[in-house]
Amino acid sequence: RRRYTYTYIYIRQFIMMNKGDPFEHSLRLEVPFENSRQADVARKVLLPDPIMKPEDFHVRYSAQDSKLVCDFESVDERILRVGVNSVIESIKTIIETMDELC
């Protein structure tokens, strides 16, 4: 049985300081998968998750080739950290489930 290894999570952080924009902080998370189908399945699984305070935190999911891309925006660093941490935990569960089923 083949086990998938997802040890590389690429994080690129972009701090934006636009005075007129309430979402001053953003982060892009790119998670590589074995193929584009797995990345798209992960995206679809994450879509229904509700955001606790949509006025303070936004997240957009997309699948680009074999990567799941998560773009986060937040009003402050703490909310960004908490939101990103929650999504990473969900991605971890998705990957573990894929490993068990494949």
Secondary structure as GFF3:
##gff-version 3
##sequence-region A 1 102
A	DSSP	beta_strand	10	15	.	.	.	ID=ss1
A	DSSP	beta_strand	25	32	.	.	.	ID=ss2
A	DSSP	alpha_helix	36	46	.	.	.	ID=ss3
A	DSSP	beta_strand	57	64	.	.	.	ID=ss4
A	DSSP	beta_strand	67	74	.	.	.	ID=ss5
A	DSSP	alpha_helix	77	101	.	.	.	ID=ss6
###
